[in-house]
């Protein structure tokens, strides 16, 4: 699960990456400060895990995390290789969700690639580059299979996609074997001045990198008040992570076995058998059953053994679909070579 941070140069991509991942990627007031992508993990803020840890008092615990990729700024002509565009577009192709950072601040010491700061126009530039890149890939594939009768069905799909892309539209059909950029889910992130006064004519998640940097050590309640006063999203970076998880349909489950309590991110609709493989391949191979206690029931009886005695836990087989907030104890046969 990777989330890519994209946008024109000098819009605040690396600064947002640093806030998300608590990293120290280079930030400077000139274009293309980032050439090679920066990759970092962001812990997922989790009040449920905090509560579980408070109750169970494990020796160690671990938050779930999501991977962010800080991709160098794109410019017009990126699909033709301008500004190392082909390399940067390949980096975008590798992610599951795009955070599209739009500059909504007028700092004269930080140059902009265009004469006027216009987030709507900036957004269209990047979207156009993604569409044109997809069009080139689609046309190359069409040329390759055009005379192959056995691939006529795929050709018809590609011709439909080409028609949409030629009109500047996101394709209505997503081919299985073509890594398109324009169809990836995205979140528009408005990087606004710390006073929230910049007129942003485009909807998106409102955040101020400058304000976040200034209040990084403030109490959370005070942070929320300052963000609200500036017309920003009150949850700041935390809210952005939560929105990204929602966009990707990611939920969390928990394990509290032994001396470690841990949160795990999974795609909504995942079987418990597949989740067992995330924990350890041996657990999946030797899977017998899963005992499941949802967080809401755990809070009412904050002890797994007591919950078992009260009949609040459920015994589930490998096809059980994990629900958000499930606390799971997997019973397995050690040393098993059994396959799914």
Secondary structure, DSSP 8 states (H G I E B T S, - for coil): -EEEEE-STTSSHHHHHHHHHT------SSTTS--S-EEEEEE---HHHHHHHHHH--SEEE--EEEEEE-----TTGGGTGGGHHHHHHHHHT-SEEEEEEEE---TTS--SSSS--HHHHHHHHHHHHHHHHHHHHHHHHHHHTT-GGGHHHHHHHHHHHHHHHTT---SS--TT---STTSEEEEEEEE-TTS-S---S-SEEE-HHHHHHTTTS-HHHHHHHHHHTTS-TTHHHHHHHHHHHHTTEEEEEE--TTEEEEEEEETT-BHHHHHHHH-HHHHHTEEEEEEEEHHHHHHT--HHHHHHTT--EEE-TT-B--TTEEEEEEE-TT-----
